[in-house]
Amino acid sequence: MKVSRNPKTIKQFQRGSWSFHRSVVCIQTALMSLLLVMLAIPSLGFSQMKAPACPPPPIPPTVEEVQSLVKAAKDHGFLWRYEKDGKTGYLYGSIHMARREWMVPGPKTLAALQSSEVIALELDVLDPLIQAQLADPSQFGIRNVTLPPPLKRRMEVVAKRVCAPVDAFDRMHPLMQLLTVTMLEARFFNLEAGYGSEMFLAGFARGAKRPLESLETPELQLRALLDVTTQDVLETVEEGLMLFETGKQHVLTERLVSVWATRNLGELQRYMEWCECIRTETDRKYMKGLLDDRNSRMAAGIDRLSRTGRKPFVAVGALHMVGPNSLLTLLGKMGYKIERVMFNNL
C-alpha cells in the first residue's frame, strides 16, 4: 500500500494525533485531580469506617487505563446547543454520582467540551475555598438543628449500615446527614460522588487551562439545601429515613442514575411522579427552593456569561433541565434557540 507523503496530509495527521494526545493529558489531569480531592473530602465517602463490609476507596487510574477509558467512552446524560444573536454554547445535564466507566465523557460531549472557551458549573468543586465554605454552613448564619432522640437513633442505625462516621454526625446539619448517608449507600452499588460529571469537568478545566466559572456561591447553595424551618427539617429527615428503612432509597437512586446513563429524557421529565419526594406541602416548598429558585439565578448567570462572547460549556444537574421552570424553559423565554444534541445508540 502506498503511503501518502503529502505535507498537508502529514500535518493533518499530526494535528489529529496531537489533539488526541492533548485530550488524554487533559483527561488524565481531570481524573487525578478529582481523585486527590476525593481523598480529602469526608463527605465523598473516605471517612467511612474501615471494615471488610465497607466499600474500599477508588484506585486512581493508570495512564493506560485513562487511554482505555477515553477509547471506550460513550455519551451519557443530556446535551443541548443554544444560540442567541450569533453567540452559541452548550448546556449539559449532569449527574452528581456515577460509575467509574462513565467518568470520561463520550465523543459528542467531549467534542462540545473541547470546542468551548469557558466551562461553567453550579460550583467549582475543586476550589479549596469553596470546599471550606461548604463544610461550614454556620458562617452564613445557617443554624444547626438537633434531632429528637428517636430520630437521632434512627439516623445512627442508617449511618452505621452505610459505614458512615457516626461520631461526626452531631456536628453536621441533619439534612447534610441525610445527603451523606445517601451518597455513602450509593457506594455499595459502585456509584461514587467523585466520578460525577462536575468533578471530571472541574479537573478537565484545569488540565486544559480553560477558564472555569461558578454559577452559584456556596452560601446560595447551602441556603437552598439547609436554610429551612426546624419543623421542615424534621419532616424531611423523617421521610428520608423511611425510604432507607423500607429499602426504597437505593432503588430510587439507581433509577435516577439509570435514567441519566440511558439518556431517557421522558423518564426524567416524569421524575416528580416516581421520586416519592413530593408528598406534602413541605416537600413542594423544599423542591421549589432546590430547583425553581436556583434555576432563575443560574439562567441569569448563563445569559451573562454568553453575552461576554466566549463560548460556554455549562453543566448543571440534569433535574434542572425539566419541569415548567427548567433552565431550558427560562433560557427559551430569554430568546435563546435551543436544540438537543442527539447521541448515538448505546
C-alpha positions in Angstrom: 0.0 0.0 0.0 1.4 3.4 -1.0 1.7 5.8 1.9 0.9 9.4 1.2 3.8 11.8 1.7 1.7 14.9 1.1 2.8 17.5 3.6 -0.8 18.7 4.1 -1.9 15.1 4.9 1.1 14.7 7.3 0.2 17.9 9.1 -3.5 16.9 9.4 -2.4 13.5 10.9 0.0 15.3 13.3 -2.7 17.7 14.4 -5.1 14.8 14.9 -2.5 12.8 16.9 -1.7 15.9 19.0 -5.4 16.6 19.6 -5.9 13.0 20.9 -2.7 13.2 23.0 -3.8 16.5 24.5 -7.3 15.1 25.2 -5.7 12.2 27.1 -3.4 14.5 29.0 -6.4 16.8 30.0 -8.5 13.8 30.9 -5.7 12.3 33.0 -5.3 15.6 34.8 -9.0 15.7 35.4 -9.1 12.2 36.9 -6.0 12.6 39.0 -7.3 16.0 40.3 -10.7 14.7 41.3 -9.3 11.5 42.9 -6.9 13.5 45.0 -9.8 15.8 46.1 -12.0 12.7 46.9 -9.4 11.6 49.3 -9.5 14.9 51.1 -13.3 15.5 51.3 -15.0 13.4 54.1 -18.5 13.9 52.6 -17.4 12.0 49.5 -17.1 8.8 51.5 -13.5 8.4 52.6 -14.2 8.9 56.3 -16.2 5.7 56.1 -15.4 3.1 58.7 -12.7 0.7 57.6 -14.3 -2.7 57.7 -14.5 -5.7 55.3 -18.1 -4.9 54.7 -17.4 -1.3 53.7 -16.6 -0.3 50.1 -12.9 0.4 49.5 -11.8 3.8 48.2 -11.4 4.0 44.4 -8.0 3.4 42.9 -6.5 6.2 40.7 -6.4 5.0 37.1 -3.1 4.4 35.3 -2.1 6.2 32.1 -3.1 3.0 30.2 -6.5 2.9 32.0 -7.1 6.5 31.1 -6.4 5.8 27.4 -8.8 2.8 27.6 -11.5 4.9 29.3 -11.2 7.5 26.5 -11.5 4.9 23.7 -14.4 3.1 25.4 -16.3 6.3 26.5 -19.9 6.6 25.5 -22.1 9.6 25.7 -24.4 9.7 28.7 -26.7 12.4 30.1 -28.3 15.2 28.1 -26.7 17.8 25.9 -28.2 20.9 24.2 -26.8 23.5 21.9 -28.1 27.0 22.3 -27.8 30.2 20.2 -28.7 33.8 20.5 -27.6 36.8 18.5 -24.9 34.7 16.8 -23.4 33.5 20.1 -23.5 29.8 20.8 -22.9 27.5 23.8 -23.7 24.1 25.2 -25.8 23.1 28.1 -25.2 19.7 29.7 -27.5 17.8 32.2 -25.0 16.2 34.5 -25.2 13.6 37.3 -23.6 14.1 40.8 -22.8 10.4 41.3 -21.6 8.0 38.6 -19.7 4.8 37.9 -16.0 4.5 37.1 -16.7 3.6 33.4 -18.8 6.8 33.0 -16.1 9.2 34.2 -14.9 10.2 30.8 -17.5 11.9 28.5 -18.4 10.3 25.2 -17.3 11.6 21.8 -20.1 14.2 21.2 -19.9 15.6 24.8 -16.1 15.7 24.6 -16.2 17.5 21.2 -18.6 20.1 22.6 -16.4 20.5 25.7 -13.2 20.9 23.6 -14.9 23.5 21.4 -15.8 25.7 24.4 -13.9 28.7 25.6 -15.1 28.6 29.2 -16.7 26.0 31.4 -19.4 26.8 33.9 -20.6 24.6 36.8 -23.0 25.1 39.7 -19.8 25.4 41.8 -16.2 24.7 41.2 -16.0 21.6 43.3 -12.2 21.5 43.2 -11.7 25.0 44.6 -10.3 24.7 48.2 -12.1 27.9 49.3 -15.4 26.7 48.1 -14.9 23.3 49.8 -14.1 25.0 53.1 -17.2 27.2 52.8 -19.5 24.3 52.0 -18.1 22.4 55.1 -19.3 25.2 57.5 -22.8 26.4 56.9 -22.7 28.3 60.3 -20.5 31.0 58.7 -23.6 32.1 56.7 -25.9 32.2 59.7 -27.4 28.8 59.0 -28.0 27.3 62.3 -27.8 23.6 63.1 -30.9 21.6 64.2 -30.8 19.0 66.9 -32.7 15.8 66.1 -35.0 14.5 68.8 -33.6 11.3 70.4 -35.9 8.9 68.4 -34.9 10.4 65.1 -31.3 10.6 66.1 -31.2 6.9 66.9 -32.8 6.0 63.6 -30.3 8.1 61.8 -27.4 6.4 63.6 -28.8 3.0 62.6 -28.8 4.0 58.9 -25.4 5.7 59.3 -23.8 2.6 60.7 -25.3 0.4 58.0 -23.6 2.5 55.3 -20.3 2.8 57.2 -20.7 6.5 57.9 -18.6 8.2 60.6 -21.4 8.3 63.3 -19.3 10.3 65.8 -19.0 13.2 63.3 -22.7 13.4 62.6 -23.5 15.5 65.7 -21.6 18.4 64.1 -23.5 18.1 60.8 -26.8 19.6 59.9 -29.5 16.8 59.8 -30.1 17.5 56.1 -26.4 17.1 55.4 -26.5 13.9 57.4 -29.3 12.7 55.1 -27.4 13.7 52.0 -24.2 12.0 53.3 -25.9 8.6 54.0 -27.5 8.7 50.6 -24.1 9.2 49.0 -22.4 6.6 51.1 -25.1 4.0 50.5 -24.7 4.6 46.7 -21.0 3.5 47.1 -22.2 -0.1 47.8 -23.7 -0.1 44.3 -20.5 1.2 42.6 -21.7 4.8 42.5 -19.1 7.5 43.5 -19.6 11.2 44.0 -16.0 11.5 42.8 -17.0 10.0 39.5 -19.7 12.6 39.0 -19.8 14.9 36.0 -18.8 18.1 37.8 -15.7 16.5 39.4 -14.4 15.5 36.0 -15.2 18.8 34.3 -13.5 20.8 37.0 -10.4 18.7 36.6 -10.6 19.0 32.8 -10.8 22.8 33.0 -7.5 22.7 35.0 -5.8 20.3 32.6 -6.9 22.2 29.5 -6.2 25.6 31.2 -9.8 26.6 30.4 -11.5 29.3 32.5 -14.0 27.9 35.0 -17.0 29.9 36.3 -19.3 29.1 39.2 -23.0 29.9 38.5 -23.7 30.0 42.2 -22.0 30.7 45.5 -21.6 28.3 48.4 -23.9 30.4 50.5 -26.7 30.3 47.9 -26.4 26.6 47.5 -26.3 25.9 51.3 -29.3 28.2 51.9 -31.3 26.2 49.3 -30.3 22.9 50.9 -30.4 23.8 54.6 -32.0 27.1 55.4 -35.5 25.9 56.2 -37.6 25.9 59.4 -36.9 23.3 62.2 -40.2 21.7 61.5 -39.4 21.3 57.8 -36.1 19.8 58.6 -37.6 17.2 61.0 -40.3 16.3 58.4 -37.8 15.9 55.6 -35.5 13.7 57.8 -38.5 11.6 58.9 -39.5 11.0 55.2 -35.9 10.4 54.2 -35.2 7.8 56.9 -38.4 5.9 56.0 -37.0 5.5 52.5 -33.9 3.9 53.9 -35.8 1.8 56.4 -38.1 0.4 53.7 -35.2 -0.3 51.3 -36.5 2.2 48.7 -33.7 4.8 48.8 -31.1 2.9 46.8 -33.8 1.8 44.3 -34.7 5.4 43.7 -31.1 6.4 43.4 -30.3 3.7 41.0 -33.4 4.6 38.9 -32.3 8.2 38.6 -28.8 7.3 37.7 -30.0 4.8 35.1 -32.3 7.5 33.6 -29.2 9.7 33.2 -27.0 6.9 31.8 -29.5 5.8 29.2 -30.4 9.4 28.2 -34.1 8.7 29.0 -35.4 12.3 28.9 -39.1 11.3 29.0 -38.5 9.4 32.3 -36.5 12.3 33.7 -39.4 14.6 32.9 -41.7 12.3 35.0 -39.3 12.4 37.9 -41.7 14.1 40.3 -44.2 11.3 39.6 -41.9 8.4 40.8 -39.3 10.0 43.1 -41.5 9.7 46.3 -40.2 13.1 47.2 -43.3 15.3 46.7 -45.8 14.0 49.2 -46.5 17.1 51.3 -46.6 20.9 51.0 -43.2 20.9 52.8 -41.8 18.7 50.1 -43.1 21.0 47.3 -41.7 24.1 49.0 -38.4 22.5 49.6 -38.2 21.2 45.9 -39.0 24.7 44.7 -36.1 26.1 46.6 -33.8 23.3 45.3 -34.7 23.7 41.7 -37.0 26.5 40.6 -35.5 29.3 42.6 -31.9 28.3 41.7 -32.9 27.9 38.0 -33.8 31.6 37.8 -30.4 32.7 39.2 -28.5 30.2 37.0 -30.3 31.2 33.8 -29.3 34.8 34.5 -25.7 33.7 35.1 -25.7 31.7 31.8 -27.0 34.7 29.9 -24.4 37.0 31.4 -21.7 34.5 30.5 -22.9 34.1 27.0 -23.0 37.8 26.4 -19.3 38.0 27.0 -18.7 36.5 23.6 -17.0 33.4 25.0 -18.5 30.0 24.0 -19.6 28.3 27.2 -20.0 24.7 28.1 -22.4 24.8 31.0 -23.0 21.7 33.2 -25.7 21.5 35.9 -27.6 18.7 37.5 -30.0 17.1 35.0 -33.1 17.8 37.1 -32.6 21.5 36.4 -33.4 20.7 32.7 -37.0 19.5 33.3 -40.2 21.0 34.6 -42.2 24.2 33.9 -39.4 26.4 35.3 -36.5 24.5 33.9 -33.3 26.2 32.6 -34.4 25.3 29.1 -37.7 27.0 29.5 -36.2 30.1 31.1 -33.5 30.5 28.5 -36.1 30.0 25.8 -38.1 32.9 27.3 -34.9 35.0 27.1 -34.7 34.5 23.4 -32.3 31.5 23.1 -32.9 28.9 20.4 -32.2 25.5 22.0 -31.6 22.2 20.2 -30.9 18.9 21.7 -27.8 17.1 20.6 -28.8 13.5 20.0 -26.3 10.8 20.9 -25.6 7.6 19.1 -27.3 4.4 20.4 -25.6 2.8 23.5 
